[in-house]
Amino acid sequence: MAAAENHAGPESPVSEVESEPPYIHVLSAFLAMEPPDYVISLARECIGDSITGSVQRVFWENCVKAAANGNTSYAKKFLKKLISEIELENGEVLDELYEEYALYMSSSKDDETAKESIRVCKVVSFLFPEGLYEHPSCPRSRKLVIPLKCSLNMLEGDTGCSVWPSSLFLSEFVLSFPDFFAGKTCFEVGSGVGLVGICLAHVKASKVILTDGDLLTLTNMKLNLEVNHLNYDDDLAQQSGKAQSTVKCVHLPWETASDAELQEYNPDIILGADVIYDPSCLPHLVRVLATLLQKRPSHSAERDNSPEKCSENEYANAAGEQEHAPVAYIASVIRNADTFNVFLKLLDQTELSITDITEKLKPLEFLPYMRSYDRSSVQLFSISSR
Ligand SMILES: C[S@@+](CC[C@H](N)C(=O)[O-])C[C@H]1O[C@@H](n2cnc3c(N)ncnc32)[C@H](O)[C@@H]1O
């Protein structure tokens, strides 16, 4: 109670308290659809034990009203939990909260929405740690807020319509080391909702090519690029000479992607998050990686793509040209050791080397409010051609 008063007395305008870091965590957790009991416990932890009138108002102004545009099912669950906790502590519930909850109760709108579509809009807010080196490409940005249309059904769009933990980790990696990616051509396999691509565009990769083998996933990904005000182009052949369009969306099933098509993309960096899970797809995925990772002559002094092994990756040849060696960054939760071992074996047979860089290049923590995201479950690997 006292702590809450310290941050915002009953008369404090919401806009003032909103900018307080504890509220940022609470609001970010709500918008990311973290479990309601966790969001409320976070509020208690950050703001004070009691859910005072001013705290309720913050929830009302910033969360519940925003949820009215969609996510009604989550808002209803959240309100139910919030009201019952306030009542339990004999607090006074704001009229607006009661009224909104009564509206949800009297209408079956949220149930219909839930049946018709299990798509929701999750907002992933990357909160930049204090003192983070400011990259010239993203000056003064203290947070990056990315709304994402996604599905609560993990199997929709062949798993590509959900946000997986590895894409959160890979996004944190991109934001932690913007210099690795700025000015580079970046190509992602199995891009899903497009989160990593949006972060790559944010750090000013010169070209972002997002790919997926599932058409429903690709449609959802394009929607997310639109929602995040990024232009996309799905016809790579037409891009040369055209006004710059940063993000390409390409339907690219690993099984049918031709070597010639892959070579045309000519990426500096290849990325992938949570793509190592289906043993039957792995030979195709590894072939795609091997083709994209082929070393090739480079006439310009290209910048290193593998910062941890700079000198090893560029080789001067007899004509004074340099060999350009792309690198892949693959983030993965190893759920099945056998499947991962199949992947390692295939890499070895294809003359690709893999290094676990999880500790060496540990990303900063941008999602401290997200309890559902277990960072420690994700490993990050760099893969390059031998
Ligand atoms: C587990 S999801 C991960 C999605 C996203 N990278 C993330 O981490 O949130 C796997 C992704 O790989 C794509 N995928 C699976 N098999 C594929 C294949 N054979 N060819 C191309 N994409 C494939 C799926 O459509 C899906 O988007």
The ligand as a MOL file (V3000), in Angstrom:
LIG
                    3D

  0  0  0     0  0            999 V3000
M  V30 BEGIN CTAB
M  V30 COUNTS 27 29 0 0 0
M  V30 BEGIN ATOM
M  V30 1 C 8.5870 -24.4490 -34.2210 0
M  V30 2 S 8.2380 -23.3400 -35.4810 0 CHG=1
M  V30 3 C 9.3400 -22.0010 -35.1300 0
M  V30 4 C 8.8460 -20.7180 -35.7160 0
M  V30 5 C 9.7000 -19.4970 -35.3770 0
M  V30 6 N 11.0190 -19.6140 -35.9350 0
M  V30 7 C 9.7720 -19.2900 -33.8870 0
M  V30 8 O 10.7960 -19.6850 -33.2800 0
M  V30 9 O 8.8220 -18.7390 -33.3030 0 CHG=-1
M  V30 10 C 9.0100 -24.0810 -36.9140 0
M  V30 11 C 8.8640 -23.2780 -38.1890 0
M  V30 12 O 9.5530 -23.9600 -39.2450 0
M  V30 13 C 8.6770 -24.0730 -40.3720 0
M  V30 14 N 9.0080 -25.3430 -41.0510 0
M  V30 15 C 8.8850 -26.5930 -40.5590 0
M  V30 16 N 9.2450 -27.5080 -41.4670 0
M  V30 17 C 9.5980 -26.8150 -42.5770 0
M  V30 18 C 10.0630 -27.2090 -43.8600 0
M  V30 19 N 10.2190 -28.4890 -44.1640 0
M  V30 20 N 10.3510 -26.2470 -44.7590 0
M  V30 21 C 10.2250 -24.9310 -44.4160 0
M  V30 22 N 9.7590 -24.4950 -43.2200 0
M  V30 23 C 9.4570 -25.4380 -42.3090 0
M  V30 24 C 7.2870 -24.1080 -39.7830 0
M  V30 25 O 6.2880 -23.7260 -40.7230 0
M  V30 26 C 7.4170 -23.1310 -38.6410 0
M  V30 27 O 7.1930 -21.8090 -39.0400 0
M  V30 END ATOM
M  V30 BEGIN BOND
M  V30 1 1 1 2
M  V30 2 1 2 3
M  V30 3 1 2 10
M  V30 4 1 3 4
M  V30 5 1 4 5
M  V30 6 1 5 6
M  V30 7 1 5 7
M  V30 8 2 7 8
M  V30 9 1 7 9
M  V30 10 1 10 11
M  V30 11 1 11 12
M  V30 12 1 11 26
M  V30 13 1 12 13
M  V30 14 1 13 14
M  V30 15 1 13 24
M  V30 16 1 14 15
M  V30 17 1 14 23
M  V30 18 2 15 16
M  V30 19 1 16 17
M  V30 20 1 17 18
M  V30 21 2 17 23
M  V30 22 1 18 19
M  V30 23 2 18 20
M  V30 24 1 20 21
M  V30 25 2 21 22
M  V30 26 1 22 23
M  V30 27 1 24 25
M  V30 28 1 24 26
M  V30 29 1 26 27
M  V30 END BOND
M  V30 END CTAB
M  END
